[in-house]
Amino acid sequence: MTAPEATGPEATEADDALLARAAEDFGTPAYVFLGDHIDARATALKEAFGGRFSLSYAAKSNPNPGLLAFLEARVENLDISSIGEMRLGLKAGWTPERMSFTGPAKRDAELDEAIAGNVGELIVESLDEARRADRIARAHDRRQRIMVRIGPDTVPKGFGDHMAGRPSPFGIDYEQIHEVLPQILALENLELVGLHIYSGTQSLKPEAICENWRNFIKIFRDVNVTHELSPERLVFGSGLGVPYFERDVPLDLGEVAAGIAPDLDALRADARFARTELVLELGRYLVGEAGYYLTRVTTVKHSRGATYGLCDGGMNHHLPASGNFGMVIHRNYKMHKLGGGEPVAKVNLSGPLCTPLDKIGVNVMLPEIAAGDVIAVHCSGAYGMTASPLMFISHPLPKEILATGSQLRDVSRKLGDL
Ligand SMILES: *Cc1c(COP(=O)(O)O)cnc(C)c1O
């Protein structure tokens, strides 16, 4: 199997021209999402796995309405984690039947609106939630399709973030599943159509990803065989990572696909799973590298031997790039100055907030910087604005620009848009 061409983290000259035009036409700070790269990623995923997986987009990674509308024609399923994300998906043109609803603490009001609104599947994360959903479905005289999320007991090494083998708010512990599942199956207004596992993410190691999915397959087999189920769908929370930092080596998707294809084929060869749809659920790998955050230097100053570029947007718009989103040590996201030039000196880039936490770059090698220059932060298409403290210090929201081909469109949101 040959590796399909991946969209690299290095911005090409054509990308740079688009980014410069976005900064010029719409102003900064801004997020820019390059649609062609997302298209290429979606195609690469389908081709690498030879169609064995359909795709589910985790809206929480970037619920920009323009982006959701763009993805509607390219991805089969939308995974929502709140009723707000469901409303955004509906407004963007997704039918509710193509949505699945995950999340550990769904409120009754959310379950009610989702069930009444014909959500495709509810991803049940606890027995208590299943009972509440059953009661609410009965009140609507409906039988709600559900999948049960299982929390595995192990996850291999090599995941930036994981939630397996320790106490967790997510899903039903694998150790309890055989006891709990019959109680869920007995609820008359719920119809179990499959199982769901998402136990770790941000892995750049093909072997770790494959080993993790093999564990999912083992669990899926065990649960379906034990309870004599033939599932309609099985959801694999992907774990596919993106190269945020300078020394990160981009994932070799071909190697992941070659490693797992025999296991997927063996699963499908079993009559119980012959008609099961296998779903790859992901966010960052689909949209992360296609997005850039543009922030403009407003002031250059020197302080005790260091050069600072003080920028018009920072941690308030892009918490992860400031190193404050689950990171122990600050590492700089890859970034470059629009318009290029040879790197000449190390500078610190900080945002407009009155806190030392607002660092976008620490000792970054950059060309000479001056007020007016625009810095493009890479790998910003996922967990950017959606994961940031937008209200803090009351600066305006960033613009959000979607490029389809060479066309740029303002898809900015306003606070309170849900
Ligand atoms: C966040 C999330 C994802 C997507 O994770 P990525 O790391 O962005 O790929 C998928 N499924 C569920 C249930 C999630 O909560």
The ligand as a Gaussian input file, in Angstrom:
#p B3LYP/6-31G(d) Opt

LIG

0 1
 C      -12.687000      14.904000      20.959000
 C      -13.297000      13.688000      20.447000
 C      -12.918000      13.178000      19.200000
 C      -11.882000      13.821000      18.308000
 O      -10.607000      13.834000      18.840000
 P       -9.385000      14.356000      17.958000
 O       -8.238000      14.255000      18.861000
 O       -9.683000      15.770000      17.563000
 O       -9.301000      13.503000      16.741000
 C      -13.551000      12.039000      18.752000
 N      -14.504000      11.426000      19.504000
 C      -14.883000      11.892000      20.699000
 C      -15.925000      11.180000      21.463000
 C      -14.296000      13.023000      21.223000
 O      -14.663000      13.465000      22.431000

